[in-house]
Amino acid sequence: MDRPGPDVGVVAGPVAVLDPADPLGAAFRGAVSDRLAAFVARRAPALEVMGPELSGVRSMADALLGGGKRLRPAFFVWGLVAAGGHPADADLPALLDAAGSFDLLHASALVHDDVMDSSDVRRGQPSAHRRFEALHAGAGWLGDGPAFGRAGAILLGDLLIMWSAQILGEARLHVDAVARALPLVDLMRTEVTCGQYLDMVVQAQPLPRWLPEVAGRPELAGALADADRVTEHKTARYTVVRPVQAGAAVGGADPRLLEQLLAYGSPLGRAFQFRDDLLGVFGDPEVTGKPAGDDLREGKRTVLVAQAYARTNAAGRLLLVDLLGDPDLGTDGVARLQDVITDSGATAEVEATITATHDQALSALACADVTDEGRTALTALADAAVRRTA
């Protein structure tokens, strides 16, 4: 649909919330949060007319959207600047609405992930399905409370997906800009959903089958290929590649620049996930907002686990088989698995891989035909993606 106003990203001008040296600054994050809060507030009448029961749904949406790193909106905005320069002041609200679409989709993925992983905590607070479960218990309703919680969270996640499409459609971007970006956004939605299914398939594999022995040692190549395929489609494409490409498309990028941004975004997105893998095992729960060793309880088949299983001795492999994926794994069990992973050299290997993929992304960016401001911001975003503690 046609939208009034100039093609965002073509008109240059200073914008206070956009600082290429600090692309995730408080002003930017606050501006995205304000636009998302305003969008949800505009949805309130449609929920209220259906009944007061929907107030809990809105409050959970507000809680989910009120925080976060805002990486995906930042990649979108700075992809636009990289292709077309600073947007005009008047165009910034439309741009931030479109950027917020990526965090609405991300919020939906978090809600659904927590259901699939049976995670109790998200960002230091009860996850959505646990909140719905508590709502059921507090109201004294009939039926299975946990089942109600899971169903409520699935529906909340579905609503957030629909809202992510709606806010993008309502953003006052020029019709030509939307037409350039929308195929990339649509592809991203498919990739992250199918990537999640690929992840489920990998998680269902017993460790000895995922890493079968060849000549008396676990064969690492196949497991790494599986993990890399999942990482690319579940994380890299929707965290970095498609947001930065979609922003660049709005800014008028040609196919060559989109390919250059793929060469930047793919290794960076993988490095982002590898950092997540390390934080899921060794992260400080006070910082990550998740219990220590949560990925170990969930039995996630990550590059870190593959490296550990292939590199440790027979006793370490037996411990991984016995304890990985135990939902009741306690502090002692977490510590024992952490020791196996560290002693095997897997932690150091994944850190080296993060450094290598981060360097690969920056090398690709150095060769890309982008604006100076875009290059500065995308370099800073690459550092933020991999040098983080949450």
N, C-alpha and C positions, 0 to 999 in steps of 0.2 A: 504494500500500500504506500501511496505517496505521502511524504512528510515535508512540511515546509522547512525553510532554512537552508543555508549553504551546506555543501558536502563537508562533513566534519573532518578535520585534519588537513584541509587545504589552506585555510586562512591561518596565518601566523599571528601570534600575540602572546603576551605573558599571562600565565595562569598561576595563581598563588599556590594552589594545592599540588602542582606538578613541578617537582624539583628533580632533575635528572641525577643529581648527586645523592639524593635520598628518596628513591622512587617508592619506598614503602613507609614514608614518613607519617607522623601522626595526623597531619593535615589531610593527606590523601586517604588514609584509612578511615578517618572520621567522616570525610565527605562521602565515601562509598557507604558507610554505615547509615548516614543520614538519608541517602537516597533509597536504600533498602527499607529503612523504617517508614519512610513516607509512602513507599509502594505498598507495604503491608497494611498501613493505615488506610490507604485507599481501597483495599480489599475488605476492610472490616464491615461496611454496610451489607455486602453480599453474604457474609457469614452471619451477621446478627439477625438478618431477616429470616434465616432458617432456624434460629433458636439459640438460647443461651448456652447450650452444650458446646457450641463451637468456640466459646471464649477460650477454653483450654487449648484448643488447636492453635489459635492465634498466638497465645502466650508462649507456646513451645516454639512456634516459628520465630517469634521475636527473639527468644533466647538463643536459638541456633544462629540467627543472622546477626546478632549483636557483637560477635567477636570473630576471631580468626586472623590469619596472617594477611589476607587480601592479595595473595600472590597471583591468583588467576586474573582478577580484575587488573592488576598492575601489568601483567604481561600483555593484556589486551590494549590498555591505554598506551603503553610505551611501544608496542608494535605499531600502533597508529603514528605516534611521533616519529618512530624510526623510518616510516615510509613517507610521511607527508608533513612533518614538522608539527609545532605546537598548534592545538586547536584554538580557535577564538574563544574569548571569555563567554560569549553568548551560547556557544555550542557545548560548553562543559557539562551542564546538567544532562543533556541527551547522551553524551559520551559515558558519563558515570552510570546512568541507568543501564546502558548496554553492557558496561563492564560488570555491573552487579548481577547480570544474568548468569555469569560464570560461577559466582558464589552461591546463588540459589541452587544451581545444579549440583555444586559441591556439597551443599547442606543436605540435599536429597540423598546423595551417595553416602554421606556419613550415617544418616538415619538407617538406610537399608543395610549398610555394612554392619552396623551394630546389631541389627536383628540377625543377620546371617552368622555373625561371629559370636553371638550371645554375650556381647560386651555390656558390662554393667555401668561403665563410666565413660563420659565423653567430656573433655575439657574440665575435668575435676568435678563434674556434676553428673547426676544420674542420666543415663542415656534415655532416648525418647521412649523406647518400649518399656523401660522401667518406670518412667513417669506416668505413662498410660496405665500400667499395672497398678501403681499406687493410687491413681485416680479411681480405678475400679474398686480397689479395696476400701478406700476412704468413703466412697458413696454407698458401700454395702450392696453392690449390684450382684446379681446371680451369675453363675457360670464360672469358667476357668479364667482367673485373673491374668496369668502369664499369656494365655492365648489372646485375651483382649488386648494386652499390652502390645504384643507383636502385630496384631491386626491394625491397631491404631497407628503404630509407627509406620507400617507399610503405607497406609493411606496418607499420613503426613508427608512421607517421602514422595509419594505420587503427586500430591498437591504442590510441593515445592518444584517438581519437574515442570508441571504445567505453568506455574508462576514464572519459572525461568524463561519459558518461551513467551509468556505474556509481556513481561517487562521489556524484553528485547523488541517485541512487536510494537509496543507503545512508545519506545524511545524515539525522540524526534530526529532520527537520522534521515538523511536524504535517501530516497527510494533506491538510487543507484548504489549507494554505500551498503545498504541492507542486502541488496541482491548479490553483491560481491562477497559479503561475509557469510550469508546464511548457509550456503552449501558446506562450508567448513564447520560451522556450528552443528549442523545436522549430522555430519559425518562424525564429529566428536561425540555426540550423544550415542550413536551406534557403537563407536569404538569402546567407550568406557563400559557400556552395558555388556557387550560381548567379551571384553577383556575381563570383566568380573566373572563371567561364566567360565572362561578359560582358567581363571584362578581357582574357582571351585573344583574343577576337574583335577588340577594339579594337587590341591590340598587333599583330595580323596585318595591319592596314591600312597601306599605304604612306603616308608623310606627305602627298604631294600629293593623294592620294585622300581622306584624312581631313580635310584642310583645302584643298578645291578653290578655285581662284581665281574670284572674282566681281569683275568690273570691274577686273581687274588686281591684286587683292589677295586673299590667302587669307581665306576666310570662316570666322570664328572661332566663330560661334554654335553650329553643329552639333557641332564638336569639343568645345566646353565642355559641351554637353548630354550627349554621350557620356561624357565624363570624370566629370561630376557624377553620372550614373546609376550608373556603376561605383563611384565613391567612396561613394555613399550605401549601396549594398547590400553591397559587399565590406568596407567599413571602418566607416562611421558606425553602421550598425545593430548590428554585432557587437562594436564597441569600446565604444560608449557607450549607444545607445538601448536595446537589449534587456537588457544587464546591469542598467542602472539601473531599467528598468521591471520586470524580474523580481524584483529586490530589493524594490521598492515593492509589487509584488503579494503577496509573502510577508508584508510588513508591513501588508497589508489595504487597499491603495490602491483607490479607486474609478476607474471609467473616465475621469472628468474629470482626475484627477491623472495617470493614465497618458498622456493626451493632452498635458498640460502638460509632462511629462518628455520626450515625443517632441519638443516644440517646443524644449526645451533641448538634447537629445542629438543631434538631427540636424545642426544647424549646428556644434556642437562637434565631432562626429565628422568632419565634413568639414574643419574647421580642423586637426584632428589629422593627417589624411592630407596636407593641403597642407604642413604642417610636415615630414612624412616625405618629401614630394617634394623639398623644398629640401635636407634632409639627405642624400638619396640622390644629389644632385649636388655639394653643397658641404660636406658633413659631414666632420669630422675622423675619420679611420679609427681613431685611438687612442681615440676616445670612442664612435663608433658601432659599432665592431667589424666594420665592413664596409670593403672597399677604397674609396678615394676615387673618386667618379664611377661607382659600380657601376650605378646606374640608367641611365647613358648607354650603358654596354656592353650592358645588357639591352634597350635601345631602348624604355624604358617611355613610353607615350603618356599623359603627365600633363598637368594644367592648366598646369604650368610650361612644358612643351615646346610646348603649343598656343599659349600666349601668346608665347613666343619666336619660333616660326615665323611667326606672324601679324604680329609687330611688327618683325622684323629686315628687312634689305634682301635683294636677290636673292642676293648672295654668301653671306650668313648662312644663307639657306634652303638653298642648294646644299651648304653645309658640314654642315648638320643632316641632309640626305638622305644624304650620303656617309658620315658618321661615326657617326651615331646607330644603335646596335644592332650595332656591330662588336665581337665578343667579344674581339678582340685589341687593342682601343683602349689605347694607352699613355698615359703621363703627359702628353706634348705634346698628343695628341689631346683628352684630357680638358680640359686647360687652354684649348685653342682653343674647344671647345664651351661651357665655362664663360664665356668672354669674350663669345661670341655671345649667350648667355642674359642675362648681366648688362647688356651694352650695349644690348640691345633694350628694356630696361625691364621684362622679364618678372619678374625677381626682386622688384623693388619692387612690382609689381602683385600678385604672390602674397602678399607680406607684408601688403599692404593688405587683401587678401581674408581673410587669417587674422585680422587685427584686427577686420574687420567681422563675420565669422561668430562669433568669440569674443564680441563685444559683443552680437550677436543672441541667443546662448545665455544670457548673463547677464541680458538683458532678460526673456527667457522665464522664467528661474528666479525673478526678482524678483516675477513675477506668480503663481507657483505656490503652491499651498496645502501647504507643507511645513513641517516643524519647523524651529526656529531652528538646531539643531545640523546638520540635514540641509542647510540652505541654506549654512551656513558651510563644510561639508565639500565640497559640490558646487561651490561657488565656487572653493575651493582646488584641487580636481581639474581644473576647467576651465583654471586657470592652468598647472597641471602638464602638461596635455595639449598645450598650444601653446607654452609657454616652456621648451623642452627642447633638449638638444644631442645626444640619442641616441634 
